Amino acid sequence: MRTVFHDELAQITEDLVGMARLVSSAVTQATTALLDADIQTAEQVIDADEAIDLKRNDLDAHAIDLLARQAPVATDLRTIVTSMRMSADLERMGDLARHVAKLARLRHPEPAVPTELREIVTDMSLVCERIVAKVADCLVSQSMELVDEIQLVDDELDELHRRLYAHFADGQWTHGTEAAVDMALLARYYERFGDHAVSISQRVRFLVTGQEVHTDLAD
Amino acid sequence: MRTVFHDELAQITEDLVGMARLVSSAVTQATTALLDADIQTAEQVIDADEAIDLKRNDLDAHAIDLLARQAPVATDLRTIVTSMRMSADLERMGDLARHVAKLARLRHPEPAVPTELREIVTDMSLVCERIVAKVADCLVSQSMELVDEIQLVDDELDELHRRLYAHFADGQWTHGTEAAVDMALLARYYERFGDHAVSISQRVRFLVTGQEVHTDLAD
């Protein structure tokens, strides 16, 4: 019985890793769509988000079913409840990738990103890819070093966010108000993507050490 | 035993209502701080957010404790799991109110909101107050009419959001890029506040009808 139960817990972790992979692909493709003004890819990312939402629903249904059937306590209970929080974080990361794709679609056929910001936007996306890969590893290994690394990668994202915002200083910006608002929201999407990655990693820390999670995840 | 259990469930609902009240006060005060460039009130809202976070932690700890002690199934299990999701929504609404207060603090002693946007911003805040009051009622009454009303109130918020964004159209905006970015993010905070309110109301609907929740809550 216990073994079956722990197989089912392992399945939930595997499903979280699967969600992380979909989310990684979504943010990468959404950024490509945005930078290349590629409407087909944008539409694909927008449609594919439903698969991430469904995966979350399945995972949560499985978790609730486990609670009902096994009535776990202590660590096992904490693990299942925490898994549902992680699936919520991953689903939101998928939503954020979709927001990037929606911006590509909204501005199509115009390129949404001014030339001098293409490099920062590319970097933000690459950092997002890197952070979600580390999240997937961290879910499996529960490594505290990875938790720390994820925090450092998120710091890079915050730094890129600051650098992008510096372009909005009075007298600097020459692309009009709408484009500024677009870029501010875009930078925020990537930044929140990173925050959810940190949130997941801190939930891993909580499972391993019992240390409480303190992240700021206001949308 | 069952009665004690249902008393504890009622206590969780009461705690959710308590969180909704704190969140309501936070968004109202944050907007006052913003419109009056009132740094003391801004600081109060920022500090008070910790109380909301703690209330959420207490509520979730209570919920997990109930799961461990009572091993509920079916409706009771769903109610407890859903309560934890609602507490997450309410905590994020508190974070969003704090973001409004932080904008007041960031721009102090300058007023953050250009004169011609004061009315829209005031209206957005009033609608947020109204929607969270309905959420509190809905948590207690589980009224499906209230669920529908909350959706309509959220539509008002989306309409205000669109009206505010219309000010960013090319050639319209005269307050500089930074102020435009500030106002875009501010509008987004109120809009997301409303989305979380809708999310809670749809979770109530789910508890009553078993109908799945479909909301888009990307931060």
Interface residues (C-beta under 8 A of the other chain):
Chain A: N57 I64 L67 A68 A71 V73 A74 L77 R78 V81 M84 R85 A88 R92 G94 D95 L96 R98 H99 Y165 F168 A169 D170 Q172 W173 G176 T177 E178 A180 V181 A184 L185 R188 Y189 R192 D195 H196 E212 D216 L217 A218 D219
Chain B: N57 I64 L67 A68 A71 V73 A74 L77 R78 V81 M84 R85 A88 R92 G94 D95 L96 R98 H99 Y165 F168 A169 D170 Q172 W173 G176 T177 E178 A180 V181 A184 L185 R188 Y189 R192 D195 H196 E212 D216 L217 A218 D219
